[in-house]
Amino acid sequence: MNARPAASAAAAASIEATRAVLHRSVLAGLALAGSSPVASGVAASAASAASAASALAASAVSASAVAVSVLTARARTALGRCTAGVRPRALVAVSAIIGACAVAAGCTGAGAGSPQAVVLRGEGLGSDWTVKLAGPPPGELAQIQRGIQARIEIVSRSLSRWDEASEMSALNSSAPTPSAPAPAPARAPSVHATGAIGARAVGEWQPVSRELFETLRYAFTLAADTGGAFDPTIAPLVDAWGFGKAGRRYQPPSPEALGAARSQVGFNKVALDASSLRVRKPAGMQIDLSSMQHGRGADAVSEYLESLGLTSYLVDVGSEIRARGEAPGGGAWRVGIERPPQPQGADAANGFEHVVFLRDASIATSGNFRYYFDYNGRRYSHRIDPRTGEPVSHALVSVTVIAPICMHADALATALTVLGPDEGFDYAAQRDVAALFISRSGDQLVEKMTPRFATYLN
């Protein structure tokens, strides 16, 4: 697939061998397409993958050239979600390659005295996070670690539908407050996606934090711009198809159940009041920002690091990445995009599709090939099209988006995956979005990238 080499042949071979071990360890425990009792298998695989990753990280930091595979984070994420009833996202790997070369003996610049990244790690938002600082930290690492964790937890307490104590859960379940009257439009205009109050919105206004409101504002703006291909009210459909909080199922919902779910979906039924940071929605409607919360988490951590005066770092939250400034030793941060499995090569590790070079940019990938169920000879993906109420059926396998703001890249990747290889590509190209589309064509994988995406390849 013309993957751009990330380092020397020896370095590439070393990375590939390590990533193959991680990939096999993770996939051995992730029965995402099959039976429901997966927790024990995931636990064993997660432990194996975590052990391999720890050894990799130790050798990488000492060599001043770090290649961190997000697959290990995905294993721990899947373990936590399977045991806690949290919906796993698609397992699409994006690996950050730090410094001038990857982990390999004899790699240029990897030795004593070479610049080293300061690496911090933690957990949150149902996944793992990693922060790599290219220069000396401006204070105690323990304090910076606590500050990063606090920002992640703020986002989780605000946006997570899976956290029963979150602000999002309260918004979805709380009774309206009649004492909060809607403002008169003439003096306090409300915002519904692109500017006007939704004519079909019912219920009363509910106040929300600025953190939640700004995320909602972008989500509903994107929903309107994509004609509903991206819809934050999709939760009932995700639940109906067995990919949400209601638990897994392995056959399509009945027409009655699907119809009931579709009646509860519609971004144009929700209104936002920007002047007072309030939301108005039909009673019982569920809003779900899972497709952008990791991106928002990366942005929140980036904002915190900027407040400390840091200008060169890489933030990875659940494999959604935001890069700033330069990598250790100079030059752009290098991020590898994993090539999806070949159609006939079931879950083999396939190396990098491309390596992109990022300065002051974010990257996110949405995949459509490892979280599904088969029923009566047909495969049903976890990626639901809100416009039809059914899983997408096109040949698109994954979409990677690069954008200045990680939350935007995260949501756009999901939207483009729903739109598909043709409509999605046209949407991205017309709006100058940097996007890479990988689709199946017979027994081959084919790619198509927008002109803007090509600028990040060198």
Secondary structure, 3 states (H helix, E strand, C coil): CCCCCCCCHHHHHHHHHHHHHHHHHHHHHCCCCCCCCCHHHHHHHHHHHHHHHHHHHHHHHHCCCEEECHHHHHHHHHHHHHHHCCCCCCCCCEEEEECCCCCCCCCCCCCCCCCCCEEEEEEECCEEEEEEECCCCCCCHHHHHHHHHHHHHHHHHHHCCCCCCCHHHHHHHCCCCCCCCCCCCCCCCCECCCCCCCCCCCCCCEECCHHHHHHHHHHHHHHHHCCCCCCCCCHHHHHHCCCCCCCCCCCCCCHHHHHHHHHCCCHHHCEEECCCCEEECCCCCCCCCHHHHHHHHHHHHHHHHHHCCCCCEEEEECCEEEEECCCCCCCCEEEEEECCCCCCCCCCCCCEEEEEEECCEEEEEEECCCCEEEECCEEEECCEECCCCEECCCCEEEEEEEECCHHHHHHHHHHHHHHCCCHHHHHHHHCCCEEEEEEEECCEEEEEECHHHHCCCC
